[in-house]
Amino acid sequence: MAGMKVDLQNRVLVVTGASAGIGKATALEAARRGMHVVLAARREDKLNAVAEQIRRLDRQALVVPTDVAKNEDVAALVEKTVEQFGRLDVMCANAGYGFRESVAELDEQMHREIFETNYFGTVRCVQHAMPVMKKQGSGQMMVVSSIVGRIGLPMYAAYSATKSAQAVLAMALRVELQRFGIEITCVYPIGTRTEFFEVSAKLNGQDTIRQNTPNMFMQTPEHVARKMVDAMRKPRPEVWPGRFMGIASAIGLMLPRMTQHSLRRHVEDEQRRGFSGT
Ligand SMILES: NC(=O)c1ccc[n+]([C@@H]2O[C@H](COP(=O)([O-])OP(=O)(O)OC[C@H]3O[C@@H](n4cnc5c(N)ncnc54)[C@H](OP(=O)(O)O)[C@@H]3O)[C@@H](O)[C@H]2O)c1
């Protein structure tokens, strides 16, 4: 399937985190391109509003209130998808959040909880969707990581670690699932204008990603969604919605001192502006 174009008409997409931001934009973009969409997140009212928009596009939408931190919810999500559509073509593990905290101050419970949602939530999506796709002999797992899964962001180490864990999970899975005709795609967005920053600020009082990211490095969720659905149409291992960001992050990894220096300046600048830091 890799490199070959897939006809998206009537294919079935499950998106977690479909009540807002990148997940919502992806659900709508996929419906515009002919897919039926299963919408999962915790806020049912928001999911219903997205479902209405999808039905107006003459596509089917199924709302399944889901907390990806709960295994039984993700199991039910896949069960209901198969019950309604008889198949599952793309599982998009997108639900996630972040918060600002130095490692020194990191609360263990918050650390465990973010892994439950961002990382284990992804693992659950993959594990429950896998038997369905194996039976079909086709399918795609799309994992929404982040550029900070490649270059750890100071003061957001816990969040970065979850995104990195998702990325290496995707890399390992790619080989494990290839022989079953299942594609794995990992998405690495840069700053994207969504509720992410408000959620983060609510959790820990402050969020600095938005303030520190120049506008030229901020994207719309619709842009990210288009790139994601392009990769459903033509499956590929990685999606970098920010131009040249894949190359920039690879250079950053090859030059750790330079990267460390620029990240240090970033934290010092935050401290000058009154944010806490190490
Ligand atoms: N925004 C950025 O700058 C950026 C950059 C790189 C990567 N990303 C990644 O993109 C993904 C989507 O984020 P976003 O920017 O679109 O943020 P967002 O607007 O805050 O959306 C997050 C979505 O995740 C859902 N969610 C959170 N916890 C959940 C849980 N336990 N179970 C089910 N759903 C849950 C939320 O829905 P409910 O609250 O209704 O459950 C919401 O639909 C995340 O994985 C994030 O790490 C974002």
The ligand as an SDF file (V2000), in Angstrom:
LIG
                    3D

 48 52  0  0  0  0  0  0  0  0999 V2000
   -1.4410   22.3760   19.1570 N   0  0  0  0  0  0  0  0  0  0  0  0
   -0.1460   22.1490   18.9600 C   0  0  0  0  0  0  0  0  0  0  0  0
    0.6770   23.0830   18.9090 O   0  0  0  0  0  0  0  0  0  0  0  0
    0.3500   20.7420   18.7620 C   0  0  0  0  0  0  0  0  0  0  0  0
    1.6520   20.5730   18.2450 C   0  0  0  0  0  0  0  0  0  0  0  0
    2.1390   19.2840   18.0660 C   0  0  0  0  0  0  0  0  0  0  0  0
    1.3570   18.1870   18.3760 C   0  0  0  0  0  0  0  0  0  0  0  0
    0.0860   18.3690   18.8840 N   0  0  0  0  0  0  0  0  0  0  0  0
   -0.6830   17.1680   19.2270 C   0  0  0  0  0  0  0  0  0  0  0  0
   -1.8980   17.1730   18.5070 O   0  0  0  0  0  0  0  0  0  0  0  0
   -2.8740   16.4130   19.2100 C   0  0  0  0  0  0  0  0  0  0  0  0
   -4.1790   17.1930   19.2500 C   0  0  0  0  0  0  0  0  0  0  0  0
   -3.9700   18.3920   19.9960 O   0  0  0  0  0  0  0  0  0  0  0  0
   -4.6650   19.7730   19.6230 P   0  0  0  0  0  0  0  0  0  0  0  0
   -3.6010   20.7400   19.3610 O   0  0  0  0  0  0  0  0  0  0  0  0
   -5.7130   19.5770   18.6030 O   0  0  0  0  0  0  0  0  0  0  0  0
   -5.2770   20.1370   21.0450 O   0  0  0  0  0  0  0  0  0  0  0  0
   -6.8060   20.4020   21.5130 P   0  0  0  0  0  0  0  0  0  0  0  0
   -7.4500   21.4050   20.6370 O   0  0  0  0  0  0  0  0  0  0  0  0
   -6.6910   20.6950   22.9660 O   0  0  0  0  0  0  0  0  0  0  0  0
   -7.4980   18.9850   21.2890 O   0  0  0  0  0  0  0  0  0  0  0  0
   -7.1600   17.8780   22.0750 C   0  0  0  0  0  0  0  0  0  0  0  0
   -8.1930   16.8020   21.8580 C   0  0  0  0  0  0  0  0  0  0  0  0
   -7.8340   15.6570   22.6490 O   0  0  0  0  0  0  0  0  0  0  0  0
   -8.9880   15.2280   23.3830 C   0  0  0  0  0  0  0  0  0  0  0  0
   -8.5860   14.5360   24.6030 N   0  0  0  0  0  0  0  0  0  0  0  0
   -7.7710   14.9610   25.5910 C   0  0  0  0  0  0  0  0  0  0  0  0
   -7.6860   14.0220   26.5490 N   0  0  0  0  0  0  0  0  0  0  0  0
   -8.4660   12.9740   26.1470 C   0  0  0  0  0  0  0  0  0  0  0  0
   -8.7970   11.7110   26.7020 C   0  0  0  0  0  0  0  0  0  0  0  0
   -8.3270   11.3080   27.8870 N   0  0  0  0  0  0  0  0  0  0  0  0
   -9.6310   10.8960   26.0040 N   0  0  0  0  0  0  0  0  0  0  0  0
  -10.1320   11.2800   24.8130 C   0  0  0  0  0  0  0  0  0  0  0  0
   -9.8750   12.4630   24.2440 N   0  0  0  0  0  0  0  0  0  0  0  0
   -9.0370   13.3040   24.8960 C   0  0  0  0  0  0  0  0  0  0  0  0
   -9.7860   16.5100   23.6370 C   0  0  0  0  0  0  0  0  0  0  0  0
  -11.1730   16.2040   23.7720 O   0  0  0  0  0  0  0  0  0  0  0  0
  -12.0250   16.1120   25.1290 P   0  0  0  0  0  0  0  0  0  0  0  0
  -11.4990   17.1730   26.0570 O   0  0  0  0  0  0  0  0  0  0  0  0
  -13.4210   16.3620   24.6480 O   0  0  0  0  0  0  0  0  0  0  0  0
  -11.8190   14.7240   25.6200 O   0  0  0  0  0  0  0  0  0  0  0  0
   -9.5840   17.2350   22.3100 C   0  0  0  0  0  0  0  0  0  0  0  0
  -10.5100   16.7810   21.3610 O   0  0  0  0  0  0  0  0  0  0  0  0
   -2.2930   16.1380   20.6030 C   0  0  0  0  0  0  0  0  0  0  0  0
   -1.8530   14.8010   20.6620 O   0  0  0  0  0  0  0  0  0  0  0  0
   -1.1130   17.1000   20.6840 C   0  0  0  0  0  0  0  0  0  0  0  0
   -0.0780   16.6000   21.4950 O   0  0  0  0  0  0  0  0  0  0  0  0
   -0.4210   19.6260   19.0750 C   0  0  0  0  0  0  0  0  0  0  0  0
  1  2  1  0
  2  3  2  0
  2  4  1  0
  4  5  1  0
  4 48  2  0
  5  6  2  0
  6  7  1  0
  7  8  2  0
  8  9  1  0
  8 48  1  0
  9 10  1  0
  9 46  1  0
 10 11  1  0
 11 12  1  0
 11 44  1  0
 12 13  1  0
 13 14  1  0
 14 15  2  0
 14 16  1  0
 14 17  1  0
 17 18  1  0
 18 19  2  0
 18 20  1  0
 18 21  1  0
 21 22  1  0
 22 23  1  0
 23 24  1  0
 23 42  1  0
 24 25  1  0
 25 26  1  0
 25 36  1  0
 26 27  1  0
 26 35  1  0
 27 28  2  0
 28 29  1  0
 29 30  1  0
 29 35  2  0
 30 31  1  0
 30 32  2  0
 32 33  1  0
 33 34  2  0
 34 35  1  0
 36 37  1  0
 36 42  1  0
 37 38  1  0
 38 39  2  0
 38 40  1  0
 38 41  1  0
 42 43  1  0
 44 45  1  0
 44 46  1  0
 46 47  1  0
M  CHG  2   8   1  16  -1
M  END
$$$$
